[in-house]
């Protein structure tokens, strides 16, 4: 998944890479009630690739909802399912996403927003006044015990010089293991501003790495 990023890191002098998924996605069943809400919404909002395939799989045949996303990867996931993307946020934070979307589509509408159990209600709160927004937890983002063990072993080897994070939740889970290790000095890279801010709030420095 990170092949392109690895090429950029190689150009900066890194020659060996370890990949340990710290975020395991567990899809939840989409009930008939949720399916009805998905198909009743004029817009679908995706802030992650995780729920794209399962949500679009229950769209009624012949229906073409308007779709707004954060990130090129999420847009690619939507197109891979045979749907068009009406709006791609120029920025990655939810607040910036909503603000930019509202500038382009100021009229009130209906929105369905699938999310994980870790997500807050920012989308619903920012859009709820003028729009009818249905936020629904459709997948769980979990940290498996075997991944914790892998990360612990890797940190104990003492061979790492840098760690690259693609989400705040990945950082939080890494930190929970890192804090229990010898905490050898490392360079932390963050995929975007949101992840960089999460690292900074924990008292660590991070280098912004944008795709």
N, C-alpha and C positions, 0 to 999 in steps of 0.2 A: 504493500500500500504506500510505502514511503520511498519508492525507488527514485523518483525525481528529486526528492529532498536530499537523498543520500549523495546524488551526483554533485549537488551544491556544497554539501559538507566535505566531500572529497577534495573539491577545489580549494577548500580552506585548510586542508592538511589532515583531515581525519581519515583513517584507513580501515577501521574495523567498526562494525555496527552490531548492536544487540537490539532486538525488538521484543518487548514484553507487553502485551495488551493489558492495561490496567482497568479498562472499562469493557465489561462483557454485557452485550445487549440481549435481554430476554423479552421478546415480544409478548404482549398480552392478547387474549382473544378479542376480536372486534364483534361485539354483540349486535343484534338486529337494531337495537335502539341507537347505538353509536353509528352504525351504517346509515341509518336514516338521517342522522344529524350531518354526517359527512356529505351526503348527496343533497341535502337541503341548503348547504352553504354555497354562496356565490364564489367565495375565495377559500383557498387552502393555504395556510402558512406553515412553512417548514424551516426550522432553525437548525436542523440536523438531518443527516442522511438516514439515520436509523429507522424512522417510521415510514419513509417514503413508499417503499414497495408494498407494505401491508395496507396502507391507506388507499393507494391508487388501485390496488387489486379489487377493492369493493365499490369502485365508482360504477354507476349504472352504465350499461352499454350505450354508446352514442352521446354521452354527456361529457362536456369539456369545461371543467371548472377553471377559474382563473387561479394561478398559482404564484405565490411570492416566496422567495427563499433567501436565506443568508448563505453566501459562499458559492463558488464555482463548482465545487465537488457535489454539493447538494443539487445544484441545477443540472449537473450531468446525470445524477441519479434519477431525477424526474424525467429527463429526456430519454433515458434508457428504458423507462417504463412506457414510452410511447406518448407522453404528454408534453405540451409546450409550457414554457415558463414565461409568465407575463411580467414579472418584476424580480430583479436580482439586486439585493441591497449593496450599495457602494461601500458600506462600512459593516463591520462584523458584530457590533453590540446590538442588543435588542432595542435599546432606546434610539440609536441611530437608524436602525432598520425601520422601526415604526415611523419615525419622523420623515425619512425619505419617502416611504410609501404614501404617507398622508399628503405629502406635497404633490405627488403624481395622481393620487386618487382620493380627493377630498370628500367626495359624497359618501354618506353612510351606507353600510352594506352588511352582509352576514359573513362571518369568518369561522372556519374550523381550524383549531390549532392543536395538533398532537404533540405530546411532550413526555418526558420521563418523570419518575417520582422525585428526582432531584431538582427539577425546574421550579422557579418561582412563578408568581402570577403577574409578572411585569407586562407581558403582552396584553393580557386581559385588562389590566388596570389602565394601560396607556391608550387602549383603543375602545374601552367599554362605554365611554360617554356617547359617542356618535355612532358606534357600531355595535352589532349584536355578535359577541365573541363567545364561542364555545371552546374552552380549553379542556382537553381530556388526556389523562395518563394512559398511554397505549404501549409503553415498554418500560422495563426496569433496567437501570444502569447499575451493575453490581461489580464488586471487586472479589474475584474468586480466591480462595485460600491458596490454591496451587500457584497462582500468579504472585501472591505475597511471598511465598517460599522462593520462587524463582528470582524475584527482585532482591530478597535478602541475601541469597547466595551470590548474586552478581555484585552487589555492593561490598560484600565481604571479600571478594577477590581483589578489590582495590585497583582494578585496571581501568576504571572509567575516568575520563577527563571531562566529559560533557554529557548533558541529558537534554533531550528535545521533547517538549510538551505541546500537544495539539488541543488541549482543553483544560479548563480549571479543575474539573473533577479528576483528571489524570494527575495533575499536580498535587491535589489534596491527598490522593491515595499514595503517591510516591512519598510525600512528606511524612505520612504516618509510619512508613517503613524506614525512611532515611533518618528520622529523629531517633530511632532505636539502634542505629548503626554507629560506627565510629565517626560518621559525618566528615569524611575526607572532602577537601575543597573541590567543588565542581563548577563548571560553567553551565548555567541554565539558559536554554533557548526556548522562546515562546512563539507559537505560530501567529499570534495576533495580540492586539491591545488588551482584550479581555483576559486572556491567559497570563499575559505579562503583569497585569494589575493584580491578579490573584496571587502570583508569586511575590510581588512587592509587598502586598498586605501581610504576608507571612514573615516579613523581615529579610527577604532574600532579594538579590539583584538578578535581573534577567535581561538577556539580549533579545530584541525583537527580531523575529525571523519570519518574513512574509513571503508567501508563495507568489 
